[in-house]
Amino acid sequence: MLYTASFSKLIDIFSKMPGVGSKSAVRMAYHILSLSAEETDEIINAIKDAKQKIHYCSVCQNITETDPCEICSNDKRDSSILCVMEKPKDVIALEKTREYFGMYHVLHGSISPMDGIGPEDLKIKELLSRIAEGDFKEVIMANSPSIEGEATAMYISKLIKPFGVKVSRIAYGVPVGGDLEYADQVTLAKAIEGRREI
Amino acid sequence: MLYTASFSKLIDIFSKMPGVGSKSAVRMAYHILSLSAEETDEIINAIKDAKQKIHYCSVCQNITETDPCEICSNDKRDSSILCVMEKPKDVIALEKTREYFGMYHVLHGSISPMDGIGPEDLKIKELLSRIAEGDFKEVIMANSPSIEGEATAMYISKLIKPFGVKVSRIAYGVPVGGDLEYADQVTLAKAIEGRREI
């Protein structure tokens, strides 16, 4: 055995992080060993803090520390337009364009029968009650341009139509089969601008 | 502000890890949020455990959970030959070649006046008392093939010579200016095999 038990465990922990290969995991484990007690506590507290303080906004389902979140409680935003997104990262990506000032709703995934994810696993129920109770003029379906994202957008748009709200889909400015969070800001802004009714 | 305070802190913590860029740090922070309470505890405990259990071997100064370490307490190893290395990672790299069966001594760095690291910051005192008390036939200086590593090897070899022990330097099979831990196993084994007396 080349590494001691607790060191192997530490490497193993880091290997499980997204985008971390075995060499990086070893470097990160050595990094932990080189830290002072204070620096180690800082890491542990940051993890604990994030887990304790961050939860879903009761309105838009995005991650937040306050409830409602900063966007939902910001009265300068346009509350007549609602953008439906797959995940919190997508909200960040769209916010960075500085071209959208409406509200958000985060579904936390896409319908994907292959992965056992059905409509009941997403925040669709919450979306429909917001639309029923709210006064939205338009709902933009900004699901990812993947097969699952497209299917989810179509599924949800059919549920929204009876409420008499205009439903649109972001334009295919974003590359097909790609991931929304990696789209550049100009492309993403163009996709919002060129949205079409469905 | 795009991220909440505790989420930004978490991203910041991961950004400080070696080899982790800003996009990776964000992905890792989201990964933490997606974990269950048990999985989070597993990470925290792994970090705490590693910090508590891992210390330096009182003999070779390598990192270990037992004292002496597994290599120092293994009586099947050749206790007449001592390999001096810069860091624990280098020991792992040489162990992987399965070509060396002697003992180790880890210096924990190189003499580097530019970075304010002098001989007293390395485990040189411990090395000299091992050589004085032990019965080594040969000491292999396996410092990295960098300017600092070479200078450290020369400095230490001059201190060892009076003890009448043969001192050798690993052959320049390892690429000059490189880092020992990234050398491939064949090259590293050849470097040990082609060592020359200094």
Boltz contact constraints between the chains, C-beta under 6 A:
constraints:
  - contact:
      token1: [A, 2]
      token2: [B, 92]
      max_distance: 6.0
  - contact:
      token1: [A, 2]
      token2: [B, 95]
      max_distance: 6.0
  - contact:
      token1: [A, 4]
      token2: [B, 65]
      max_distance: 6.0
  - contact:
      token1: [A, 6]
      token2: [B, 49]
      max_distance: 6.0
  - contact:
      token1: [A, 6]
      token2: [B, 50]
      max_distance: 6.0
  - contact:
      token1: [A, 6]
      token2: [B, 53]
      max_distance: 6.0
  - contact:
      token1: [A, 7]
      token2: [B, 50]
      max_distance: 6.0
  - contact:
      token1: [A, 9]
      token2: [B, 46]
      max_distance: 6.0
  - contact:
      token1: [A, 10]
      token2: [B, 46]
      max_distance: 6.0
  - contact:
      token1: [A, 10]
      token2: [B, 50]
      max_distance: 6.0
  - contact:
      token1: [A, 13]
      token2: [B, 43]
      max_distance: 6.0
  - contact:
      token1: [A, 13]
      token2: [B, 46]
      max_distance: 6.0
  - contact:
      token1: [A, 17]
      token2: [B, 28]
      max_distance: 6.0
  - contact:
      token1: [A, 17]
      token2: [B, 31]
      max_distance: 6.0
  - contact:
      token1: [A, 18]
      token2: [B, 27]
      max_distance: 6.0
  - contact:
      token1: [A, 18]
      token2: [B, 31]
      max_distance: 6.0
  - contact:
      token1: [A, 19]
      token2: [B, 24]
      max_distance: 6.0
  - contact:
      token1: [A, 19]
      token2: [B, 27]
      max_distance: 6.0
  - contact:
      token1: [A, 24]
      token2: [B, 19]
      max_distance: 6.0
  - contact:
      token1: [A, 27]
      token2: [B, 18]
      max_distance: 6.0
  - contact:
      token1: [A, 27]
      token2: [B, 19]
      max_distance: 6.0
  - contact:
      token1: [A, 28]
      token2: [B, 17]
      max_distance: 6.0
  - contact:
      token1: [A, 31]
      token2: [B, 17]
      max_distance: 6.0
  - contact:
      token1: [A, 31]
      token2: [B, 18]
      max_distance: 6.0
  - contact:
      token1: [A, 32]
      token2: [B, 47]
      max_distance: 6.0
  - contact:
      token1: [A, 40]
      token2: [B, 51]
      max_distance: 6.0
  - contact:
      token1: [A, 43]
      token2: [B, 13]
      max_distance: 6.0
  - contact:
      token1: [A, 44]
      token2: [B, 44]
      max_distance: 6.0
  - contact:
      token1: [A, 46]
      token2: [B, 9]
      max_distance: 6.0
  - contact:
      token1: [A, 46]
      token2: [B, 10]
      max_distance: 6.0
  - contact:
      token1: [A, 46]
      token2: [B, 13]
      max_distance: 6.0
  - contact:
      token1: [A, 47]
      token2: [B, 32]
      max_distance: 6.0
  - contact:
      token1: [A, 49]
      token2: [B, 6]
      max_distance: 6.0
  - contact:
      token1: [A, 50]
      token2: [B, 6]
      max_distance: 6.0
  - contact:
      token1: [A, 50]
      token2: [B, 7]
      max_distance: 6.0
  - contact:
      token1: [A, 50]
      token2: [B, 10]
      max_distance: 6.0
  - contact:
      token1: [A, 51]
      token2: [B, 40]
      max_distance: 6.0
  - contact:
      token1: [A, 53]
      token2: [B, 6]
      max_distance: 6.0
  - contact:
      token1: [A, 65]
      token2: [B, 4]
      max_distance: 6.0
  - contact:
      token1: [A, 92]
      token2: [B, 2]
      max_distance: 6.0
  - contact:
      token1: [A, 95]
      token2: [B, 2]
      max_distance: 6.0
